[in-house]
Amino acid sequence: QWKQLENLYFREKKFAVEVHDPRRISVSRRTFGQSGLVVQTWYANTSLIKSIWVMAISQHQFYLDRKQSKAKIPSARSLDDIAMDLTEMGTPKVSKLVTLEAKNQLIMASNGSLISSGSQDSEVSEEQKKEKIMELKKKEKLLQEKLLQKVEELKKICLREAELTGKMPKEYPLSAGEEPPQVRRRVGTTFKLDDNLLPSEEDPTLQDLESNFIIQQKLVEAAKKLASEPDLCKNVKKKRKQEYADAVKKLQEIENSINEYRIKCGKKPTQKSTLTLPGK
């Protein structure tokens, strides 16, 4: 029933009717603590949704006008009097609809509601509008805080990349007038593989193992240089020594895999790590 109507609104492809139902007690994000509010929703293309919304607003206005007219009409009236009143009321109603259409043109196509159409229910919903605005401001604040957090994370990632490459990436976020920080590249973080060192085994499996060995060997050398850097705090030095030890262990495991495969294929095992690995 129209007397139970709380709001009519559309947003892009969505049309919704909010009705107050005293038989239901529910709390939703749209009601802000009110109880008994039921929302019925339909979806279609934007032009159709807006047309339905305009017709619904007009129908609601007709209900309000009819309700107001009923209050003024005496209880005992003849049919001729009623017909005369309806004829006289026709012109104002048409003018009201024209005025309503003019108002609708001022409403953005992506958002419209019973509150924004200038109906008699707008004063009742002013407090609800204020509460919605407050909620949107809170959401905006949370999004801004989350954005700042993500920007800080991006800065840390860019700084780590700059330490490895010696060049600050262009993705580093800068404020207006801010200069990018100067970063010193970490010692021993880059190396180049000599093409002559890569094995030329006919067996692709063995060739892959040999390539992994050479790459891991370079990683061991880099880990040793990092662990030997001067002026390191105790925790960092301990961590880098552990990383170096883990790299050496992995190198030995790769060599063991190579020797197991070579023995399986009838070839002699090698002792590469003991000959090429720098001393601890």
N, C-alpha and C positions, 0 to 999 in steps of 0.2 A: 504494500500500500504506500501511496505517496507520503503519507504522514510519517512513515518509518524511514524515509530517505535521509541519509546523512550527506552523501556527496555523489556527483557524477563527474567522471574525468576521463580524458584520453591522453595517451602518450605514445606517439609514433603509431605502432600497429596494435595498440592495446586499448580497449574500452572497458571501464569498470564501473560498477554500481555498488556503493556502500549503503547497506541497510541496517538499521538498528532492530535487532530481534531480541526482545526481553526474555524469550525462552532459552536463548543460548548465552552462555557465559564464556567468552574467549578473550585472550589478550594477544595481540599481534604487534609487529613493529609499526604498522600504520596507525594503530589506535592509540598508542602512547598511554596505555593503562586503562583505556575505556573497556567496558565489558559489553557483550552482546552485539558486537559489530560484525556483520557478515559481508564479505566482499565477493561479488559475482563478476567474472572476467570473461571477455570474448576477444578474439584476435582476427584481424583481417588486414587488407592493405590500408595505407594511411588515409587516402581520400575517402574510402568507405567508412572507416572508423570515425573520422571527423564529421562526416554527414550524419551518422547515427547519433553522435554526441550532440550535434546542433538540434536534431529532431527531439532528442530526449530533453534537452534544456527547454525547448519550446513547449513540449508537452507538460513539463513540470510547471512552467510559467502559467500555462492554461489552467492547471489544477489550482494554483495559488489565486489566480483571478476569479475562478469559479467559486472557490471557497470564500473569497472576500465578498463576492456578489451575493452568495447565499445568505451571508450574515445580514445584508442590507434589505433583502427581499422580505416583505411581510408574509405571514403564514397563509393568509387567505387572499388569493389573487385569481383573477380570471385568466383564461387562456389568451385572450386578446392582449391583456396587459403584459403577460410573459413574452408573447410574440413581439410586441413593441419594444420591450427592453432588449431582447436579443438583437433586434434590428439596430437599435441605437448603439449597442455594445460592439457591433461588428467592426465599425471604423476604428475605434481605439485599439482593438485587438490587432488589426492589420498593421497599424502604425507601430504597435509595440514589437511585433515580429520584425518589421523593417529595422527598427532601432536595435533589436537584439542581433540581427545579422551584421549591422555596422559595428557593433561591439565585438562580435566574433572575429572580424577582420583584424582587430588589434591584438588578438591572442596568437601567440606563436603556434605554428602547425605541429610542433613536437610536444606541446604541453598545453592542456586545457582542463579546466575543472569547473564544477558548479560554483566554487568559491570565486574563481576569476571572472565569471560571467556577470557578476553584479546582481545576483538574486537576493531574495530576502533572507536567505540562510547564511549570507557571508558574515554578518556580524557575530553569529553564534560560533563560527569556526575561526575567528581571529586568534584565539588562544591556541588552537590546534596548529595554526600556521606558525606561530612563534616557536612552539615546541619543535616543529619539524625543522625550522631554520637552525635552532640550537643543535639539534642532532646532526645536521649537515655540517655545521662548523666543527663539531667534535670529530667527525669523520675526516674532514679536511686536515685538521691538526694531526691526526694519527697518520694520514698518508704522507704529510710533510716530514714527520719524524722518521717514517720508514724510508722515505727517499734519501734523507740525510745519511741514514745508516748504510744504505746501499752504495751511496757515493763514497763513503769512507772505505767500504770493502773494496770498491773498484780502485781507489788510490793505493791501497796496500798491494793489490795484485799487480798494478802497474809498476810500483816500486820494486817488487820482487823480480819482475821481468827486466827492469832496467839494471838491476844488480847482475843479472845473468848475461845480458847482451851489451851493457854499457851505453844503451840508448833508451831515452824515455819514450814510451809508446805515445802515439797521438791521441789515444783514447783517455789519457790522464785528464780528469776533470779540473778545469781552472776557473777561478772566479774572475770577474772583470779586473783587468790590470795585474793579475797575479802571474808571476814567472814560475816556470816549472822548476822543481828542486834539482840540485846537482847531486848525482848519485855516482859513487865509485864502484866500478865493476869488481866483483869478487874475484880474487886470485884463483887461477886454476879451474875456472868454470867453463872454459871453452877448449876444444881441441879439434884437430883435423886429422882424419884418417888418410894415410898415404895409400894411394891406389895400388902401389907395388906390394903393400903388406897384405892385401886381401888375397885369400887363398884361391887357387884355380883348380880345385878338385872337380873331377868329373861327376862324382857322386853328389847330387844336390843336397841330400840330408847332411852329409859330412861337411859340405861347403857352408851350409847354414850354421852348423855348430861352430865351425872355425871362425866365421864372421862374428858370431856372438861372443866368442872368446876374445877376439881383438877389441871389440867395442867395450867389453867388460874390463879388459886390461887398461884401456884408456880411462875408464871410470875410476879404477883403483888409483891410477896416478893422480887424477884430479882430486880424489878424496884425500889422498895423502898430503897434497899441497894445501888443501883447506884446513886439514888438521894441524899443519905445521905453521900456520899464520901466527905472527907474534901478537902480543897485546890482546889475547882472548880471555874473556872471563872464564872462571872455572867450569861453569855449567856448559857453556858453548864448546869449550875445548873437549870436555868429556863426551859430549854428544857427537862431535866430529870424529873423535877417535873411534867411537862405536860404529859410526857410519863407514869409516875406513875398514874396520875389522869385518863388518858385514859384506863389504864389497870384495874383500880378499876371499872370504868364505864362498861367496857366489862364484868367483873366478875359479876356485879349486873345484867346485861342483861341476862347472861347465867342462873343465879339463877331464874330470872323471867320466863325464858322459861321452866325451870325444874318444877317450881310450877304450871304454866299453864297446862303443860302436866299431872302432878300428879292430879290436880283437874279434868281434863278431864277424867282421868282413875278412878276417885272416891277415890283418895288417899289424905292424908293430906299434905299441903304445908310445906316446911322447911324454916329455917332461917340460912343457913350455913355461908353466908358471914359476917353477923353481929356477929356471934360467933367466927369465925376463922380468920377473916381479921384483921391484925395488925392495930393499930391506926395510923392515919395520922401524 
